[in-house]
Amino acid sequence: MIRRSVELLLLVALGAVWGWTQDAAGWSFMGALLGALGWSVFDGLRARRLLNWLNKADVARTPGLSGLWGELLDRNRKLIKKLEKKASNSDARLEDFLAAIQASPNGVVLLDSAGRIEWSNLTAANHLGFDPQRDLGQYVRNMVRAPAFMSYLAEGDFGHEIQIDGPGPRPSQPTRISLQIHPYGKKRKLMITRDVTAVQLAEAMRRDFVANVSHEIRTPLTVLSGFVETMQSLSLEESERITYLGLMSQQAHRMQTLVSDLLTLSRLEGSPAPGPGEWIDGDELLGHVLQEARGLTAVISDPPHEIVQSSAAGLWVSGAKTELLSAMSNLLSNAVRYTPGGGRIEAGWRLREDGWGEFFVNDTGPGIAAEHIPRLTERFYRVDRSRSRETGGTGLGLAIVKHVAQRHGGQIDVRSVVGQGSTFVIALPPVRVREHAVN
């Protein structure tokens, strides 16, 4: 401010001196006035340069000003840099926030006061079937046509969530989407979506599982109850009593087997996958399950099956011994139960060219139609329910085999031809098998 005053006084003085040198009474005043006017023009040009720079706010290119205008320029430059840094930090935080919402497993849609889409993450777009970029500004009611959603919007009662069908892999298999709107701000809305398809499928599987278990246990319980009531109320011959007790023991054993299989499945699902574990002689495992199968066929088949061991493959397998024995035993017992007496059953190990090891069971049974094969490992799924109950099957054996194979990084494979027999295979990855060392 002092500098501007000095500049003004200096120019006025110079104007007055110039007028005094003209030897005229009025020229001294005119010179001072011209000096003041010249200073005003010069000062106005500096102010204009500052205003032009403020309009552009280009911190990298600042005009060279001095005095008061230079001080204003410097202070504004510092203020603009501070605001730019603050805006940059705010933009970075906003980008982080939006990236976090994008990574969320839940869908998020922001709606304006008119119900138009302001922003959406990709999850919500996939849930509801619109494009998160192209459909910005569109009315959400035009994008989501489900009648339940239209009623939800119209009623305006957003205190609860609703469920609608979303786009699925096929029109016959829509996904199930849970959706709720949360009002905020000035009539704006936040819409949250969740894919609950897996939850509903799990709930349906749980209901089916409970129903199947109840059904499987109800039958032997009914038989047991009937025989107990008969023995309590009637006088029976010794031969009849022995027959009834034998049937009761059979039904009790059936329930015991079912409970044992259920506990096995529960243990497999509730425990971590086995690590590398110990290396076990594959032929030792095979000999153990073949002995069990020969004992089973001697009890339930007349004539017994011809159960043979394939040529020794000389393999070691790594994993949980009890689980591997359970899976192998289930495959062989199934072959014994479903192959007519006198049929041939072959089991063994083999090493594939790609390094995978396979435990296989071939039988000469009736075979399985192609439409049943994809569902064989479902719990309680049976191709022939009456035949399964006659042979004592629980419908859980192949489900156990599948779980054991998957826990060891492998898979179960089924090949069958109706009228010619079936082949069941447990395939284990190369890290789980190795050949016997040659001395």
C-alpha positions, 0 to 999 in steps of 0.5 A, spaced: 500 500 500 505 504 501 509 503 495 502 504 491 502 511 494 509 513 493 508 511 486 502 516 485 505 521 489 512 521 484 508 521 478 504 527 480 510 530 482 513 529 475 507 532 472 507 538 476 515 539 475 513 538 467 507 543 468 512 548 472 517 548 466 512 550 461 512 557 465 504 557 465 500 558 471 495 552 470 500 547 467 503 545 473 496 543 475 495 540 469 501 536 469 500 533 476 493 531 473 496 527 467 501 524 472 495 521 476 491 519 470 497 516 467 498 512 474 491 510 474 491 507 467 498 503 469 495 501 475 488 499 472 493 495 467 496 491 472 489 490 476 487 487 469 492 482 468 491 480 475 483 479 474 485 475 467 490 470 471 484 469 476 479 467 471 484 462 468 487 460 475 493 457 471 498 457 477 504 454 473 504 461 469 503 467 473 504 474 471 510 478 473 507 484 478 509 488 483 507 492 489 500 491 492 497 487 486 504 482 486 502 481 493 495 479 491 497 475 486 502 471 490 496 470 496 491 468 491 496 463 488 498 460 494 490 459 496 489 456 489 494 451 490 492 449 497 485 448 494 487 444 488 491 440 493 485 439 497 480 438 491 486 432 489 485 429 495 478 429 495 478 426 488 483 421 491 478 419 497 472 419 492 476 414 487 478 410 493 470 410 496 468 408 489 473 403 488 471 400 494 463 400 492 465 397 486 469 391 489 463 390 494 459 383 493 453 387 494 450 392 488 449 399 489 445 404 485 444 411 487 438 414 484 436 422 484 429 425 486 426 423 480 428 416 480 433 416 475 440 412 475 446 417 477 451 411 479 451 404 479 457 399 481 458 393 476 455 388 481 448 391 481 448 392 474 449 385 473 444 383 478 438 387 475 441 387 467 442 394 465 449 397 463 452 401 468 455 407 463 450 407 458 444 407 462 446 413 467 440 418 467 435 412 465 429 411 470 430 405 474 423 403 473 424 402 466 430 398 467 427 393 472 420 391 470 419 386 475 412 387 478 414 386 485 419 392 484 414 396 480 409 396 486 415 397 491 416 403 488 409 405 487 408 404 495 414 408 497 414 403 504 422 401 504 422 399 511 423 392 508 426 388 502 423 384 496 426 379 492 425 379 484 428 375 479 434 377 475 438 375 469 441 368 469 445 363 465 438 361 461 431 364 461 429 357 465 434 359 470 433 366 473 437 368 479 434 371 485 435 378 487 434 381 494 433 388 493 432 394 498 431 402 497 434 407 503 432 414 502 437 419 504 438 427 502 433 431 499 428 425 496 434 421 493 435 414 494 440 408 495 438 402 492 442 395 495 442 389 491 444 382 493 444 375 490 441 370 494 440 365 489 445 360 493 442 362 499 435 359 497 438 353 493 442 351 500 435 352 504 432 348 499 437 343 499 437 343 507 429 342 506 430 336 501 436 333 506 431 333 512 425 330 508 430 325 505 433 323 512 426 323 515 423 319 510 429 314 510 429 313 518 421 313 518 421 306 514 425 302 518 422 305 525 415 303 522 417 296 521 421 296 528 415 299 531 410 294 528 414 288 530 415 290 537 408 291 538 407 284 535 411 281 540 408 285 546 401 283 544 401 276 541 404 269 543 409 267 538 412 261 536 420 260 537 421 260 529 416 266 528 420 270 534 427 268 531 424 271 524 421 277 527 428 279 531 432 277 525 428 283 521 428 288 527 436 287 527 436 288 519 432 294 520 436 297 526 442 295 522 440 299 516 438 305 521 445 305 524 448 305 517 444 311 515 447 314 521 454 312 520 454 315 513 450 322 515 456 322 520 461 321 515 458 326 510 458 331 516 465 330 518 468 331 511 464 337 510 466 340 516 473 339 516 479 342 512 481 338 506 487 333 508 494 336 507 499 331 503 499 326 509 502 320 509 504 316 503 500 309 503 501 303 499 495 303 494 495 295 493 495 295 501 488 299 500 486 295 495 487 288 498 483 291 504 477 293 500 477 287 496 477 283 502 470 287 505 467 286 498 468 278 498 465 278 505 459 282 503 458 278 497 458 271 501 452 274 505 448 277 500 449 274 493 447 267 491 451 265 487 457 270 490 460 275 485 467 273 482 471 279 485 478 280 482 484 284 483 487 288 477 494 287 475 498 291 481 500 298 478 505 299 484 502 306 486 503 310 493 497 315 494 498 321 499 492 323 503 487 321 509 487 313 509 480 313 512 477 317 507 480 313 501 478 307 504 471 309 505 471 312 498 474 305 495 469 301 499 463 305 497 465 303 490 466 296 491 460 295 496 455 299 490 458 294 485 456 288 489 449 290 491 447 292 484 451 287 480 446 280 479 449 274 483 455 271 479 457 277 476 464 279 475 467 285 479 474 288 477 478 293 481 485 296 481 489 302 480 492 305 474 497 311 472 495 315 466 499 318 461 498 325 464 500 323 471 494 322 474 492 316 478 486 312 478 482 307 482 477 304 478 471 299 479 468 295 473 462 291 474 457 287 469 451 289 472 445 292 469 448 299 467 445 306 468 441 310 463 445 316 461 440 321 464 441 318 471 449 319 471 450 326 472 445 326 478 448 319 481 453 323 487 447 327 489 445 325 496 439 320 497 439 319 489 437 312 487 436 310 480 432 304 483 429 306 490 426 299 491 432 295 489 437 300 493 432 298 499 433 291 498 440 291 498 441 295 504 443 302 500 443 309 504 443 313 497 449 317 500 455 312 498 457 316 492 456 323 495 461 320 500 466 318 494 465 325 491 467 329 497 473 324 498 475 325 491 474 333 491 478 334 498 484 330 495 484 335 489 481 329 485 474 327 481 469 322 480 468 319 473 462 314 471 461 311 465 456 306 464 452 302 458 445 299 459 445 292 459 453 291 459 455 294 466 459 300 469 465 303 471 466 308 477 473 311 477 476 316 483 482 320 479 487 323 484 492 329 481 499 327 480 501 330 487 497 325 490 500 319 487 507 316 485 510 309 483 514 305 487 521 306 488 525 301 484 530 298 488 
